[in-house]
């Protein structure tokens, strides 16, 4: 059970517009309240999510010259969002023989409870009007100076969804039994990782009262000594202090006019359909320093990445901390009891404790790609590292992406997998939105953009993991008697 998954399920019930931004962690939720400023930042990895939002700890009134604009907030009535599932299956099954034989005796019980009572809070239009009419800025404020130097894209939080009472979300899963089958790759891999003698899993999240779950924001501009708040979410990447605000007076009334600079075409924009050649060039550019690490350090990073993939909540926390540290908004301090992640945190810092940007940036790129995958895919990826089948999987996904939306599996590449490895690989691919059908290794795609982004994220993560794996194997070959620095001692087929 992850916080992001719970919030996503609640936001889906609010409507299809999807313009509320979910928070990443409840640790800093008090800095995602109305009037607080956030930095909107384009991600290094461009996938399903294009932007990320970072806290600043600064309120809008902190930047006003008058400083006496007390926030005026409106509230909605409380309402409850219900999301519960309870399911149980038990029995045995036998179907046919030969290539489609199935023998299964299982008991599966799965449930989750994600019920929450919330309300909306928003800045009143009267308050926004007062800022518009008398919005003189403290241009000597250190935050404005720093934001101009960094060309920050600042936004004001204007509306939030907030819990009314303390809430606990619970998830439990229990699987017992035996399973032998040649069926759907997702089903086979699910039992492969879950049935070994029976497994029980319980997880829970406690969300405090008055906790921000999601927010809306409006673009903030600062120029010529004035503040200007856009009427709605602005999709442009123009820095907050790159615009010009012209003040004019008519009939004794003052008006502000926003003049934006010409929008330059974003050099980082990628075509929707892109061959893996261009994607590979982007990976090499983003991860240049990561790929230059020694065999020993490559193994340490690989071990840390695998630990992150098995702990989705830690993935979100590490990604957020690194993003904010690189933006200069917070210090990097990873709190974890996992020795592998503690080691990863040390390797991202120099001897003085300063963040090593050349390693932190590719790590963020990798974590952002992981964030486009499902929790199920992350478990299978970690399993794939242990099995040493990354090179084969990478070649298979590459052949699919190079088909330009004609997602088909190369039969020759598929035949190189052992049955169990092919089931794991097929499950990862199916979780991206494509369906394995029939006796032949062909795929039918779901026909939407999410399929492409799912396979793209899978290719990026496989590429990075494979490079680190192959480099780390050189250390193991040179020191066969030493303890492995990576999570696996299995040699891959090259």
N, C-alpha and C positions, 0 to 999 in steps of 0.2 A: 504494500500500500504506500504510494507516494503522494505527497501533497499536490503536486502538479496534476496527477491523474484524478484526484478527488475534485479539485477546482474545475478541471476541464469538464467533468461530468455535470457539475452544477451549472456552468456557463452555457452548456448545450441546451439546458432547459429554459434559459432566459430568452432565447431567440436565435435566429440564424445569422444575425448581422455580425456577431463575433468581434465587436469593436472594444470589448473590455479586455484589458491586458492582465493575465494572471500573475500574481507574485511568485517568486521562485522559492522563497524561504520565509518562515514566520519570524525568524530571528530579527529581521530589520523591518517588520511590517509597520512599526510606528513611524517610520520615515516615508511611508507611502500613504499619507493622509492628504485631504484637500489642502491646497495652498503650498504644498511642498514641491520643490523643483526636482526633476529627474533629467538625466542625460540620455537622449536617444542616440544609440550608436549602431551603425551598420555592422553586422557580424562579419568576421573573417571568412567563415564558411557560409556560403549563400545557398540555403536549401528551403525547406518549408517555412522556416522563420528567417526573415531578412534582417530584423532589428532586435536589439535587446535594450532594456532600460535599466539604468543604474541610479542608486540613491545619491543624494548630495548632502543631505542634512540641512539644507538651506530652504527657508520659506520665502514666499514672494514678498511679504512685508519687510523682510530683512534687506531687500534691495531698494525699497522705496525711500525717497528722501524724507518724507514726512514721518514714516515709520509708525504711524498711528492708525493705519487701516486695519481695524479689528475684523477678523474673518466672520462673514455671515453665511451660515450653512443652513440649507434646507434638508429635510429628511422625508423619506417615503414611509409608508406603513410597512410593518414587518411582514414577511412571507416566508414560508417553509419550502425548501427544495428537498424532495424525497428521492433517494436512489438506493434501492435494496434489491439484492438477488439472493435466492436460496435454491440450491439444486443438489440433487443426490441421484446417483445411478448405481445399480448393482446387478450382477448377473454374469452369465457366460455366453460365448458366441462362437460358432464355427461356421465358416463359409468356404465352400469349394476346396480346391487344391491347386497345386502348381503355382504360377507366378502371382496369383491373387489370393492365396490362402490366408485365413485369419483364424487364430485361436486366442480367445481373450477371456480372462476371468478377473473382473475388477470391481472395486467399490470406490466410487468417486463422490466426494462431498465438497462443495465449494459455496461460499457465501461472502457477501460484503454488505455492510451497512454504512451508507454515506448520507445521513440526514442532517440538515442544517437549517437554522432559522436566521434569516439575514434581513438587512434593510439597506437602502441606498442613502448616501449623503452626497450633497453637491453644493458647490459655491453658488450663491444666488446671483441672478442676472443684475440685481441692483448693485451688488458689490463690484462685479466686473465693470459695470458702467462707471462707478466711482474711480476705479483704477484707470479706466480709459480717459476720463476727464482730467484727472490730476495725477498722472502716473510719472512723476519725475523720478529719475533713477539716481542712486548713489554711485556715480561713475567711478569714485575712488575706492569702492568696496573691493577687497582682495579677491572675492569670488568672481566679480565681473572682469577684473584684470586677468585672472587665471583663465577664465572661460574664453576671453578674446585671444589669448596666446594659443590656446588649444583648439580654437574654432569649434567650441562645443555647441551641440544642437540641443538647447534647453527646452523643456516642456513643463507646464504647470499642471499638476493633478487637479482636475475640476470635479471629479465624481468618483466615488468608491462604492464597493459592495462590502459590507462589514457584518461580522457575526453579532448576534444579539445576546447569545449565551455561550458558555463553554460547550464545545462539541467534541465528541470522540468518534472517529471513523475506524471501523474494524474490518479486517479481512481474514478469512481462514480457508485453508485448503487441505484436504486429506485424501491421499490416494493409496490404495493398497491392492495387491493382486499380481497377476502374471499376464504377460502380453507377448505374443509372437505373431507378427503380421507383416504383410506387404500391402500397405494402404496409403492413405494420404500422408505426405511427408510431414505436415504439421502434426497430425495425430501421432505418427510414429515417434517423432522427436520429442513430443510432449511426454510420452510414456518413457522414452529413453532417459530423460533427465528426472522423471518423477516417480517411477515405480520401484526402483531397486529396493525391494524388501518392504516398501511402504514408506510414506513420507507425510508428515504433518507440518503445516506451516501456518503461523499466526502472526499478524502484524497489526499495529494500531497507531493512529496519530491523534494527539490531543491538541485541539485548536482553542486558544483562549477566547474569552469574551472581548468584544470590541476589536477584533482582529481583522485587518484589511485582507480580503481575498483577491480582489481584482480592482482595476482602476481605469478611468478614461483621462486623457490629457489633451491640452491645447498647446500649440507652439507659442513660445515666447520670443519676442524680438526686442532688442535694446539698441537704440541709436539716437544720436544727437541729444543725449541726456534724458530720454524718455523710454518708458516701457510700452510695449504693444502686445496684446494677447490676441492671437488669431481666433476666429469664431469656432474653429473645429480642429481636429487632428490634421496636421500638415505633413504630407508625405515627402516633402522636399528635404534634401540633406544640407541645405544652406545653414551656415552657422548663425547662432542667435545674434551675434554682433556684426554680421556681414551685411545686414540690411540697412537702409536709410529711412529714418522717420521724419517726415516733413510736417511742420506745424504751420497751420494757416488760420487766420481769423476772419470770420464773416459775420456781420451784424452783431458784433460783440461776443460771438461764440467761437470757441477754439475747436479746431478739428485736427485729427492726426491722419496722415496719409502714409501708407507703407509702400516703399519703393524697393523692390527686390532686384538683386543683380541677375544678369543672364545666367540661366542654369547651364552649367557645363555637363556634357554627356559623361556619365560615370564610366571611367575606363575599366572598372571591375565588373561591369554588367556582362553577363553571359547569355548567349542564346539559349532558348529552352531546349532545343536539340543540340547537343554538343558531343562530338566524338570523345572517346576516352583519351585520345592524344592530347587535346586541349585540357582535359580534366587532369591528366597526369602532369602536364606542365605546371598547372596551378598548384598541385600538391607539392611538387618539387620546389617551387618558389616559396610557398608558405612554410615548408618544413625543412628548408635547406640546412640549418644548423642542427636540427634533430638528427638528420641523416648522416651528419659528420661525427657523431659521437663514437667513442670507442666501443668495442664489442662488450666490454664489461658494463659500461654505462647504458648501452642500448638494452641490455638484459634487465637492468634496474628499472628503466622507464617502462619496459614491456610488462614487468611484474606489477608495477604500480597501476598501469592502464587496465590490466586484467582485474585487479582488485576493485577499481572504480566501476568496471562493467558489472560486477557482481553486487554492487551496492549503489542503487540508483539515486538514493537520497544524497550520498556522498558525491556522486557525479554532479548533481545540481549545485551543491555547496562549493565544490572545488571550482567549477566553471564560473560561478558568480564571483567568488573571491578573486580569481585571476583577472577576470574582465575589469573589475573595479580597481584592482591594483594597477593594471596597465593604463587605465584611464586617469590615474593619479588621484582617485577619489577615496582610497582606503589602503591600509597596509595589508600585505598578504600574511595571513596567519591561519594555517590549517589545523583545526582541532579534530583529532581522530585517535582512536585507540588501535587502529590497524597499523602494524609495523611496516607493511608494504607501502601504505600511503604516507606514513611519516617519512620513509626513505625518499619517496617521490617529492615530498615537500622540501626536503633538504637539498635534493639535486636541482631544484628550481631556484635555489638561492646561492649567493656567493658566500665566502667566508665571513663577511660582515653582516649577513642576513638580508642583504638587498636582493630583490627579485632580478633574475637573469632574463632580461627581455627577449633575447634571441632564442631561449628555450621555452619561455612562458607563452609567447605568441603561437608557435606551432602546437603547443599543448592545448591552448584554447581552441584553435582550429579543429583539432581532433575531437575535443569534447563537444563542440558545437555540432559536428557531424554525428557523433554518438547520440546527441539529443534528438535527432530526427528518426532514430530507430526505436522500436518497441522494447520494453523490458524483456520480453521473451527472446528477441533477437540478440540482446546483449548477453544473455545467459548462453545462448548457442555460440556466439562469437568467442566467449571465454573458453567454452568447451573445445572449440576448433583450434585455438592456440595450443591447448594441452595436447590435442591429437596431432598437431603439426600438419594440418591440411590447408593452410592459408593460401599457398601458391596455387593449388588446384582450384580453390574457390574463387580466387581473384581472376583466374583465366576464364572461368565459367561466367562470372558476372560481367567481365569485360566483353565477352562475345555477345552477350545480350544487349548491353548498352550500345555497342557499335552497330546493332541492327536498326537503330533509329526508330524506336517505338514498336518495331516488329519483334517483340521479345520472344525469342526462341532459344532453346538450349541446344548447344552443339552436342550431338550424340556421341562423337568421339571423345570429347572432353568429359562428358558424363560417365562414360564407360571406364574411366581411369579411377573412379572412386570405389572403395569398398562399400558394401550395401549400407552399413550403419552410417558411414561418413556422408554418403549421398542423401540419406534421410535427413541428417542434420542440415546439410547445405540446402536441400529442397525446402525445408521448413523455414530457414532464414529468408529465402527468396519469396516464398508464399506470403510471409508476413509483411512483405513490401507491397502487396496488393495484386500479385499475379497468382494464378492457380495452376497447379500441376495436374494435368489431365491425361487419362488414358494410359495405355501400356508404353507408348513411345514418349521419350523425354522432350515433350513440347510444352510450351506455356501459352496460356491465353491471358492477355492483359485486361485490366479493369477499365482501361481507356481514359484515365484522367491524369492530371498533372502530378498527383500524389504518388502514383506508381513510379514515374520517372525520378522524382526526388527521393523516394525510398531506395531505389536501386543505386542512385548516385551516392547517397550516404553510405550504403553498404560497400560500394566500390572504394570510396575514400578511406573508410575505416580499415577495410581489408588491406589496402595498399600500404598504409602506415604501419599496421601491425606486422605485415609480412616483411617489410624492410627492417624493422627492429628485430624481428625473429631471426631472419637470416644473418644479420650482423652479430647478434648475440650468440649464434651457434659457433662462430669463429672462436669465441672465448672458450666455449665448452670443449671444442676440438683441441685447443691449445693447452687446456688444463683439464684433462679427462678425470683426474682424481679429485678435483675441487668440487665444492657444492655449486650447483647450477645457479647462475645469476638470473635466469629467466624462469618462467613457470613450467617449462617443458624440456625434456631431454630427447624428445622424438625428432628425428631428422625428417625434413620435408623432401618431397620429390621436386626437383628443380626442372 
